[in-house]
Amino acid sequence: MPRLPHLDRAVVPEAKIVNYLLSFRHPGGRAKARFLETFGFRAQDWQVCAMP
C-alpha cells in the first residue's frame, strides 16, 4: 500500500483529535472513540494521537 506523501509534515489540530476522534458525544466520532479507547487512547492524553 502506498504511503501518504509528506507524512512527516502532517498536522492534526488538537480540536480535531479531542472534539471528533476521541469524543463520545460527536455523532461521527463516537464509534472511533470507543474503538480507540480499547487501545488506551483518551481525550485527556490527546498528544499521544498527535505524534507521528
VEXFIBA-683887 format. One record per atom (N, C-alpha, C): z, x, y; residue in three letters. Coordinates in steps of 0.2 Angstrom, whole numbers, plus 2048, in hexadecimal, padded with zeros to 3 digits. Atoms other than C-alpha are relative to their C-alpha. Layout:
N
ZXYala/...
END
This chain:
52
8008047FAmet/800800800met/800804806met/8017FC7FApro/7FB807811pro/8077FF804pro/7FA8017FCarg/80A80B81Darg/7FD7FE807arg/8018027FAleu/80B80482Eleu/7FE806805leu/8017FB7FCpro/80380F83Bpro/805801806pro/7FB7FE7FBhis/80F818847his/8077FD7FEhis/7FA802802leu/81E81283Dleu/806803803leu/7FB7FC7FDasp/828820844asp/8027FE808asp/7FF8027F9arg/826818856arg/8027F8800arg/7FE807800ala/82B806851ala/8077FF803ala/7FA8027FCval/8387FD85Bval/8017F97FEval/7FE807801val/8417ED856val/8067FF805val/7FB8017FCpro/84C7E7864pro/8067FD7FDpro/7F9802802glu/85F7E3861glu/7FF7F87FFglu/800808800ala/85C7D0865ala/7FC7FE7FBala/804802806lys/84E7CF858lys/8048007FAlys/7FC7FE806ile/85A7D684Bile/8057FB7FFile/7FA804800val/8697CC850val/7FF7F9800val/8018077FEasn/8627BC856asn/7FB7FC7FBasn/805803805tyr/8557BA848tyr/8018027F9tyr/8007FD807leu/8557C6839leu/8077FF7FDleu/7F9801804leu/8687C5836leu/8047FA803leu/7FC8067FDser/86C7B483Eser/7FF7FA7FBser/7FF806805phe/8727A6832phe/7FE7F9804phe/8028067FDarg/86E799840arg/7F9800802arg/8078017FEhis/85C79D844his/7FC7FD7FAhis/804804805pro/85079183Apro/7FC8057FCpro/8047FC803gly/84479F836gly/8038067FDgly/7FD7FA802gly/8507AD834gly/8067FF7FAgly/7FA801805arg/85E7A5829arg/7FF8027F9arg/8017FE807ala/8567A8818ala/800808800ala/8007F9800lys/8537BA81Dlys/807803801lys/7F97FE7FFala/8657BC823ala/8048007F9ala/7FC801807arg/86C7B5812arg/7FD8067FBarg/8037FB804phe/8607C1809phe/803807802phe/7FE7FA7FEleu/8657D0813leu/8088017FFleu/7F8800801glu/8787CC812glu/8018027F9glu/7FE7FE807thr/8777CE7FFthr/7FF8087FFthr/8007F8800phe/8737E1803phe/805803805phe/7FB7FE7FCgly/8817E280Fgly/7FE801808gly/8028007F9phe/8777E0820phe/8047FA803phe/7FD8057FCarg/8817D782Darg/7FE801808arg/8027FF7F9ala/87E7D383Fala/805804804ala/7FC7FB7FDgln/88D7DD844gln/7FE807800gln/8027F9802asp/8857EC83Dasp/7F8801801asp/8088007FFtrp/8737E9844trp/7FD806801trp/8037F97FFgln/8707FB848gln/7FE8037FAgln/8037FD806val/86E7FF836val/7F97FD7FEval/807803801cys/85F7F3835cys/7FB803805cys/8047FD7FBala/8587FC845ala/7FE8077FEala/8027F9802met/85780D83Dmet/7FA8007FCmet/8067FF804pro/847813836pro/8018037F9pro/
END
